[in-house]
Amino acid sequence: MSKTIWQKKLGGSLKIYKQERSKYIQVSFYVSPSYSSNGLFRKSLKPITSKTEGKKEAIRLWKSFDFDKYDIKRTSQTFNDTAEKAFDQRIHHYKLKNRMKEIDRGMKIRNTGISELRRYRKEIKPFLGNVPMNDRDLIQKSVDELVDRWTTRGNEDGKVLKGSTITKYLNIIQLICKQGVADGLLNLTIKNPPVDRRSNARPAYRMTDLQKITNRVLKIYELNNDPMYLELYVYLQFIISSTTRYGSETVSLRADQMKLLYTKDDIEFIKVLVGTTKTQKEFSYQTDPYFMTKYGDYVRDRFQTYSPKDYFFFKDDKRDRNQINNWVQDAFVRVAKEVNVYYFNGKSRPMTSIRHLQTKRDLSDGNLVDVVAKKFNTSPDMIAKHYDHDTDDDNVIEEYEKYYAKRINKVKSRK
């Protein structure tokens, strides 16, 4: 080891020095045990040979050095330590985000951050929780192995996960990694392993299916004289006749959000103003011409008799909106199963499949996908992936006849 022939201390552990086998000034200062075997930063200041210039450069290096990166407390941070911090912020963010909706709708809105935290603790924490947060390579390797496990052996319950579910978990992991970057523990986030994210779209209902459901609901009302089922009948017809998202957004509509309008030919329709939506944008939509024509007698008087803040549907029900919403969905599934239309091609069809029908009908009427997407407060990509994705034989035949209409006519003329 070369002998030090002189040195100058610049405060603390910072010093410059010169060794007998080199003409250049060198610098050293203490960082931490996690930086090197002796915790020291050492560097030649080549080509500097002047003590004055060496002093200036040494001070510049010391001031610009990222000591926090090698702080013992920070380097001992685990993936789970960072996750807990990320979720504290995430849950608080959704509390603020949901506050306006909860005031607007008079109901409790599910906190997405809490749901994500439960998923993390069950499926991710057991495998990544103790990984050092500053070891990006180990995090990457662990995530790659975890995704492989989910797609082969399955999750904690032994269930092999679909690509769409794995993508949700990877989004959670990315959320935590981004917190690690913000805290200076990572330089950049990991890369998501490749995942098959083909959509598992719900099949749309046919109008004949929905007629069976609504007819059965009306029959239950007639048999039991239960006003809840009459209101459910009207509510379902409203959903079928509009571009709304079923659920809290619709069950909490108030009278002052509903306006009765007339075309120049005196055809009635309802304009609905939604204050807070899934996309957080103020949005309005209209019922189709059939709703007021067929079911106007059920709702027409509400525009005159209801107070502005009365709920437009299930007004007299004493349960809170969350309980009513759950009852509506449970009743729909139960009745759909009773009339044997809930399952189609081996797949279940919850209420969201009504929305799929609506988009298909609008597209079949010749409307452009961009126009339909705007009408439904969604994107063309979402329509392509989830709403216009039926592959059953009836749909294939319908699309085939539409696409090859001219050629089919020629074939028919030759027979």
Beta strands, then each sheet from edge to edge (+ up, - down):
strand 1: 4-11
strand 2: 14-19
strand 3: 26-30
strand 4: 40-44
strand 5: 258-262
strand 6: 268-274
strand 7: 283-286
strand 8: 343-344
strand 9: 347-348
sheet 1: 1+ 2- 3+ 4-
sheet 2: 5+ 6- 7+
sheet 3: 8+ 9-
end
